[in-house]
Amino acid sequence: MSIDTAQKTTRDAPFDTSRLDALLAEAGVDLVLATSRPNSRYLLGGYYYWINATEPAVGNTQWLPFVGYPAGRSDETFYVGNLIDGWHQTVEPLWLKNVRNSNIAQHLGAQHTVEEIKRLGLDTKTIAIERSFLTVDAFDVLRAGLPKARFIEAGPILERQRAIKAAWELDQIRAATEKVTQAMMAVFSEAPVGESTLQLNNRLRDEQVKRDLTFDFSLVSAGTSILRKPSPDVFWQANQFASLDSGGNLNGFIGDIARMGIRGEPSSMLNDIMDDILGIQNRIAEALRPGNIGRDVVDLGRRSVRESRFHEDMFLDIHGLGYVTHEQPRLISLGDVTPDHIDEPLQAGYVVSIETSFQKEGFGFVKIEDTVFVNANGPELVADLGRGWNVQ
């Protein structure tokens, strides 16, 4: 039998199936197949096989999860998991009953996924896949096993689905954001004079781990340097400021915040820069309300930057946040990232990150990054702590 029926009961799906069904119908999709960490985790209600949670490589191949959601048939969602996934599911039961713990490498998982799609009678239908998160080997297996299927891109569909957060997801992001901010306050308070930015990075990592976060990354600068890669050769000295910009995650949800510390009192110019940055941040945050159009929010932000006397050295970004940083809604182009919500109204449940920075070689780097929830009754600024100069 292809399906592991050890789980006898099915709970309700931990996401809005009606919204996902509508998105699939709009795109003409019969089944969406998630293989990325964020999207498989989303469809499984936060679950991700713990052994490969940080490193997918296995021998000379890699681990891939396969989660298939057939449109309009949420009770037939399936998961092709690892051979020893059952141990994890004993501790953390899944909501779906169709679980096949038989995969140890992506080519075998793909073959078992083909069998499940055939079992559902969808082998000649339209299947949405994550091309950026599906190996060539796995796709070759799918294409050979489903020669009459039509494959299209799943990324935009699943990103739109994830963009509107449920209350429990907002709770996770709020907790992650608060913990990252608290960790930064501890670093600013306790780091001795002369520590390198690499030591600050390591101190921040340890403070996040103390708070049950998984440390993702940090960008650290100090003094007049604008180098943000943690370095053993750049130091936070007396009468200097330092920037911490870091992401830490809680059960997969990211808290991504930037705060500033300073040894001694800030100069009048530093106070003016910070006042302008906070003013820009606050004006944008106040505009993050359901129904407001993305372009209007961006125009407000850019106009606010232009009004600053420091505008020539300022940078602004506005993007979504959740399982992924820079996820939808994306309002400003960044490299190859397309601002796909620029002409759409904001919706309750969106989580938005606002980043305003000032950088000048020989002067230094100043940045505040905030997380804002777009709630039905207005914006919620999360972790309103340490915004401004944190004086040591």
Wavefront OBJ file of the C-alpha trace (Angstrom):
o trace
v 0.000 0.000 0.000
v 1.436 3.358 -0.989
v 0.109 5.453 1.873
v 1.267 5.190 5.472
v -2.017 5.076 7.414
v -0.488 5.124 10.883
v -2.291 8.404 11.481
v -5.962 7.449 11.693
v -7.502 10.874 12.145
v -7.375 14.054 10.099
v -7.436 17.535 11.610
v -8.551 20.650 9.791
v -5.974 22.139 7.457
v -3.928 24.837 9.261
v -4.477 27.334 6.436
v -7.362 28.813 4.469
v -8.143 26.093 1.938
v -10.873 28.158 0.271
v -8.361 30.888 -0.562
v -5.867 28.377 -1.923
v -8.578 26.659 -3.965
v -9.561 30.031 -5.445
v -5.943 30.825 -6.357
v -5.533 27.410 -7.997
v -8.789 27.801 -9.926
v -7.719 31.252 -11.145
v -4.435 29.761 -12.422
v -6.088 26.651 -13.901
v -4.137 24.321 -11.598
v -5.316 20.855 -10.544
v -2.544 20.096 -8.064
v 0.165 22.209 -6.465
v 3.373 20.464 -5.449
v 5.519 22.144 -2.779
v 9.175 21.166 -2.470
v 10.726 24.266 -0.884
v 11.198 24.518 2.852
v 8.859 27.530 3.332
v 6.014 26.223 1.193
v 6.129 22.603 2.327
v 6.322 23.833 5.901
v 3.352 26.127 5.303
v 1.179 23.370 3.834
v 2.147 21.029 6.684
v 1.253 23.585 9.359
v 4.808 24.427 10.413
v 6.216 20.891 10.239
v 9.633 20.246 8.664
v 11.696 17.054 8.942
v 14.129 17.867 11.722
v 17.226 15.971 10.560
v 17.561 18.085 7.397
v 16.203 21.294 8.873
v 19.490 23.125 8.307
v 21.316 21.031 5.703
v 19.559 19.223 2.813
v 22.606 17.294 1.540
v 22.490 13.508 1.937
v 25.438 11.547 0.523
v 25.781 12.585 -3.110
v 22.241 13.975 -3.400
v 19.836 16.017 -1.305
v 16.660 15.694 0.701
v 13.485 17.242 -0.714
v 10.027 17.193 0.856
v 7.087 16.625 -1.515
v 3.696 17.993 -0.449
v 0.856 17.671 -2.962
v -2.385 19.618 -2.568
v -5.151 18.704 -5.048
v -7.456 21.631 -5.806
v -10.785 21.373 -3.994
v -9.748 18.143 -2.266
v -7.829 19.240 0.818
v -8.608 15.952 2.581
v -6.484 14.178 -0.062
v -3.368 16.279 0.465
v -0.320 14.018 0.621
v 3.197 14.181 2.020
v 6.122 12.071 0.830
v 8.474 12.184 3.783
v 11.726 10.626 4.921
v 12.113 6.990 5.936
v 12.527 8.038 9.577
v 10.033 10.916 9.475
v 7.674 8.757 11.542
v 9.666 9.498 14.686
v 9.126 13.211 14.152
v 5.426 12.689 13.462
v 5.050 10.773 16.721
v 6.172 13.904 18.542
v 4.524 16.383 16.152
v 1.519 14.766 14.405
v 0.547 16.043 10.975
v -2.921 17.304 10.086
v -3.222 15.129 6.965
v -3.705 11.370 6.805
v -1.981 10.654 3.471
v 1.614 10.312 4.601
v 4.239 8.214 2.876
v 7.496 8.049 4.832
v 9.566 6.349 2.166
v 11.960 8.957 0.829
v 15.642 9.373 1.650
v 16.767 11.228 -1.486
v 15.016 13.472 -3.953
v 14.878 11.078 -6.933
v 13.095 8.405 -4.853
v 10.754 10.999 -3.380
v 9.900 12.186 -6.873
v 9.065 8.639 -7.989
v 6.735 8.132 -5.029
v 5.160 11.522 -5.745
v 4.401 10.353 -9.300
v 2.615 7.331 -7.818
v 0.527 9.531 -5.507
v -0.468 11.866 -8.333
v -1.554 8.874 -10.406
v -3.522 7.524 -7.452
v -5.415 10.838 -7.355
v -6.177 10.578 -11.079
v -4.293 13.800 -11.861
v -1.522 12.417 -14.059
v -2.869 14.173 -17.180
v -3.795 17.435 -15.440
v -2.064 20.766 -14.753
v 0.471 20.562 -11.941
v 2.137 23.610 -10.415
v 5.730 23.033 -9.298
v 8.394 25.204 -7.654
v 10.988 25.360 -10.415
v 13.475 27.275 -8.253
v 13.228 24.608 -5.533
v 13.036 21.401 -7.572
v 16.235 19.704 -8.695
v 16.749 18.734 -12.316
v 16.947 15.076 -11.234
v 13.589 15.259 -9.459
v 11.908 17.101 -12.311
v 13.209 14.536 -14.814
v 11.496 11.816 -12.752
v 8.233 13.778 -12.631
v 8.283 14.528 -16.345
v 9.078 10.911 -17.287
v 6.452 9.509 -14.930
v 3.764 12.038 -15.895
v 4.299 12.521 -19.640
v 0.799 13.906 -20.268
v 0.810 16.358 -17.379
v 1.201 20.096 -17.910
v 3.697 21.743 -15.544
v 3.510 25.420 -14.604
v 5.135 27.601 -11.935
v 3.727 27.383 -8.385
v 5.790 30.125 -6.712
v 3.443 33.111 -7.188
v 0.390 31.055 -6.162
v 1.916 29.833 -2.926
v 3.440 33.212 -2.113
v 0.045 34.854 -2.435
v -1.452 32.187 -0.228
v 1.218 32.702 2.449
v 1.042 36.511 2.319
v -2.105 36.711 4.458
v -1.090 35.421 7.866
v -3.363 33.616 10.299
v -3.488 34.772 13.928
v -1.189 31.951 15.076
v 1.374 32.908 12.416
v 1.310 36.545 13.538
v 1.924 35.369 17.103
v 5.034 33.484 15.950
v 6.392 36.461 13.978
v 5.674 38.830 16.880
v 7.532 36.564 19.313
v 10.486 36.127 16.919
v 10.727 39.881 16.348
v 10.587 40.675 20.058
v 13.271 38.094 20.849
v 15.632 39.392 18.145
v 15.170 42.935 19.448
v 15.781 41.877 23.050
v 18.959 40.074 21.958
v 20.204 43.275 20.297
v 19.512 45.315 23.427
v 21.594 42.831 25.420
v 24.505 43.164 22.976
v 24.418 46.964 23.055
v 24.311 46.904 26.845
v 27.021 44.320 27.501
v 29.566 44.414 24.669
v 32.888 45.836 25.951
v 34.793 48.595 24.213
v 37.005 47.299 21.426
v 35.013 44.234 20.408
v 35.205 43.424 16.708
v 32.100 43.242 14.569
v 32.718 39.488 14.344
v 32.600 39.284 18.148
v 29.420 41.380 18.132
v 27.949 38.939 15.597
v 28.832 35.973 17.817
v 27.462 37.698 20.914
v 24.210 38.408 19.078
v 24.021 34.792 17.918
v 24.414 33.566 21.490
v 21.779 35.979 22.788
v 19.312 34.775 20.157
v 19.994 31.120 20.981
v 19.379 31.896 24.683
v 15.918 33.044 23.639
v 15.159 29.809 21.745
v 15.703 31.348 18.314
v 17.601 29.837 15.411
v 20.201 32.404 14.362
v 19.936 33.065 10.624
v 22.277 35.961 9.852
v 23.519 39.349 10.921
v 24.957 42.384 9.213
v 27.138 44.351 11.616
v 28.978 47.646 11.177
v 30.830 49.861 13.615
v 32.491 53.255 13.688
v 33.112 54.989 10.380
v 33.167 51.725 8.413
v 30.233 50.798 6.190
v 31.465 47.196 5.882
v 28.566 45.083 7.174
v 30.109 41.625 6.899
v 31.189 40.700 10.461
v 34.956 41.134 10.542
v 37.745 40.466 13.041
v 39.407 43.685 11.874
v 36.643 46.266 12.450
v 36.077 47.334 16.062
v 33.398 49.121 18.088
v 35.449 51.685 19.983
v 34.632 54.413 22.518
v 32.531 57.326 21.194
v 31.435 55.284 18.159
v 28.133 53.848 16.991
v 27.321 50.341 15.773
v 24.559 48.841 13.649
v 23.001 45.409 14.182
v 20.733 44.078 11.434
v 19.751 40.470 12.027
v 17.300 37.711 11.279
v 16.478 34.982 13.757
v 13.667 32.498 13.337
v 11.199 30.873 15.682
v 9.711 27.649 14.333
v 10.597 28.845 10.842
v 9.114 32.348 11.174
v 11.624 35.177 10.794
v 12.172 38.156 13.031
v 14.210 40.664 10.993
v 15.117 43.919 12.739
v 17.811 46.608 12.660
v 18.789 48.730 15.665
v 21.594 51.145 16.588
v 23.896 51.371 19.595
v 26.309 54.124 20.553
v 29.072 54.589 23.121
v 28.561 58.053 24.592
v 25.989 60.626 23.568
v 25.154 61.058 19.855
v 26.156 64.254 18.099
v 23.532 66.694 16.867
v 24.064 65.417 13.317
v 23.525 61.812 14.410
v 20.366 62.864 16.236
v 19.143 64.635 13.102
v 19.825 61.547 10.954
v 17.993 59.316 13.421
v 15.051 61.729 13.678
v 14.681 61.712 9.896
v 14.941 57.909 9.687
v 12.334 57.408 12.416
v 10.072 59.985 10.801
v 10.221 58.102 7.495
v 9.626 54.773 9.236
v 6.656 56.116 11.197
v 4.972 57.768 8.217
v 5.207 54.573 6.166
v 4.014 52.427 9.071
v 0.967 54.630 9.566
v 0.055 54.178 5.881
v 0.071 50.365 6.089
v -3.697 49.961 6.279
v -6.047 47.576 4.459
v -7.167 49.038 1.127
v -4.255 51.436 0.685
v -2.505 50.907 -2.643
v 1.114 49.790 -2.578
v 2.243 52.516 -4.967
v 0.800 55.212 -2.703
v 2.741 53.811 0.262
v 5.963 53.740 -1.762
v 5.396 57.269 -3.070
v 4.885 58.481 0.501
v 8.099 56.789 1.585
v 10.176 58.153 -1.279
v 8.749 61.633 -0.815
v 9.651 61.454 2.876
v 13.213 60.437 1.989
v 13.548 63.324 -0.486
v 12.456 65.770 2.224
v 15.441 64.783 4.384
v 18.612 66.847 3.995
v 20.458 63.517 4.093
v 18.491 62.004 1.210
v 21.462 61.573 -1.146
v 22.914 58.928 1.186
v 19.638 57.256 2.185
v 18.193 53.904 1.095
v 14.595 52.689 1.452
v 13.092 49.222 1.110
v 9.593 47.891 1.876
v 8.855 44.168 1.649
v 6.947 41.269 3.147
v 8.101 38.915 5.884
v 7.113 35.491 7.191
v 8.731 32.150 6.489
v 10.900 34.078 4.005
v 12.415 37.527 4.145
v 11.515 39.683 1.123
v 8.382 37.641 0.456
v 5.074 39.130 -0.689
v 3.926 41.854 -0.447
v 6.968 43.341 -2.181
v 6.604 47.054 -2.798
v 10.083 48.151 -3.954
v 12.314 46.549 -6.570
v 15.553 45.089 -5.239
v 17.834 43.559 -7.861
v 15.837 40.809 -9.567
v 13.030 41.055 -6.988
v 9.944 42.438 -8.717
v 7.627 44.804 -6.775
v 4.587 42.667 -7.551
v 2.202 44.413 -5.115
v 2.907 47.958 -6.242
v -0.540 48.411 -7.824
v -2.551 46.257 -5.413
v -4.367 47.146 -2.182
v -2.883 46.050 1.106
v -4.846 43.365 2.953
v -5.343 42.572 6.615
v -2.906 39.822 7.573
v 0.044 41.201 5.621
v 3.364 41.524 7.441
v 5.589 44.320 6.149
v 9.213 45.193 6.864
v 10.309 48.822 6.477
v 14.034 49.591 6.138
v 15.497 53.085 6.096
v 19.255 53.550 6.206
v 21.935 56.195 5.840
v 25.437 55.257 4.780
v 28.469 57.306 3.923
v 32.040 56.135 3.597
v 34.163 57.676 6.317
v 31.095 58.499 8.408
v 29.383 55.151 9.012
v 26.127 53.248 8.638
v 22.835 54.071 10.393
v 19.734 51.944 9.947
v 16.374 51.190 11.495
v 14.295 48.252 10.283
v 10.809 47.656 11.684
v 8.135 45.007 11.275
v 4.520 46.130 10.909
v 1.333 44.039 10.919
v -1.430 45.246 8.599
v -4.421 44.641 10.879
v -8.082 45.221 10.094
v -8.166 48.054 12.642
v -4.890 49.632 11.556
v -1.121 49.064 11.604
v 0.669 47.402 14.524
v 4.341 48.255 15.011
v 5.898 45.087 16.404
v 8.667 45.200 19.040
v 8.595 48.970 19.557
v 11.824 48.753 21.526
v 15.233 50.307 20.988
v 14.128 52.511 18.105
v 16.638 55.328 18.216
v 20.061 55.558 19.809
v 20.716 52.925 22.449
v 23.370 54.597 24.574
v 25.890 52.430 26.396
l 1 2 3 4 5 6 7 8 9 10 11 12 13 14 15 16 17 18 19 20 21 22 23 24 25 26 27 28 29 30 31 32 33 34 35 36 37 38 39 40 41 42 43 44 45 46 47 48 49 50 51 52 53 54 55 56 57 58 59 60 61 62 63 64 65 66 67 68 69 70 71 72 73 74 75 76 77 78 79 80 81 82 83 84 85 86 87 88 89 90 91 92 93 94 95 96 97 98 99 100 101 102 103 104 105 106 107 108 109 110 111 112 113 114 115 116 117 118 119 120 121 122 123 124 125 126 127 128 129 130 131 132 133 134 135 136 137 138 139 140 141 142 143 144 145 146 147 148 149 150 151 152 153 154 155 156 157 158 159 160 161 162 163 164 165 166 167 168 169 170 171 172 173 174 175 176 177 178 179 180 181 182 183 184 185 186 187 188 189 190 191 192 193 194 195 196 197 198 199 200 201 202 203 204 205 206 207 208 209 210 211 212 213 214 215 216 217 218 219 220 221 222 223 224 225 226 227 228 229 230 231 232 233 234 235 236 237 238 239 240 241 242 243 244 245 246 247 248 249 250 251 252 253 254 255 256 257 258 259 260 261 262 263 264 265 266 267 268 269 270 271 272 273 274 275 276 277 278 279 280 281 282 283 284 285 286 287 288 289 290 291 292 293 294 295 296 297 298 299 300 301 302 303 304 305 306 307 308 309 310 311 312 313 314 315 316 317 318 319 320 321 322 323 324 325 326 327 328 329 330 331 332 333 334 335 336 337 338 339 340 341 342 343 344 345 346 347 348 349 350 351 352 353 354 355 356 357 358 359 360 361 362 363 364 365 366 367 368 369 370 371 372 373 374 375 376 377 378 379 380 381 382 383 384 385 386 387 388 389 390 391 392
